[in-house]
Amino acid sequence: MTATDPDEGVNGLVKYSMKKAADITAELFQLDTETGTIALVRSLDFEEGDSYELEVQARDGGSLFDTAKVT
């Protein structure tokens, strides 16, 4: 996940967070708050689920943010 902000200084820094993650989703995926990289914490088991949805929010150093769904 990548978001950019053309502002200079602290207002241009973007931080990432997961929103509304189901329990199983939070156990399976890890989000790097600095880079937006989403990584698996453990192997996927298709008996537990055949697809997963994450809601990721990117927030700048000011008050602006946006949200995206990752399936």
Long-range contacts (C-beta under 8 A, 24 or more apart in sequence): 1-31, 1-36, 1-37, 1-38, 1-56, 1-58, 1-68, 1-70, 2-36, 3-36, 3-58, 3-66, 5-60, 5-61, 5-64, 7-60, 7-61, 7-62, 9-61, 10-61, 11-60, 11-61, 11-62, 12-60, 12-61, 13-60, 13-61, 14-58, 14-59, 14-60, 15-58, 15-59, 16-56, 16-57, 16-58, 16-59, 17-56, 17-57, 17-59, 18-54, 18-55, 18-56, 18-57, 19-55, 19-56, 19-57, 19-67, 20-55, 21-54, 21-55, 22-52, 24-48, 24-49, 24-52, 25-52, 25-53, 25-54, 28-52, 29-54, 31-56, 38-70
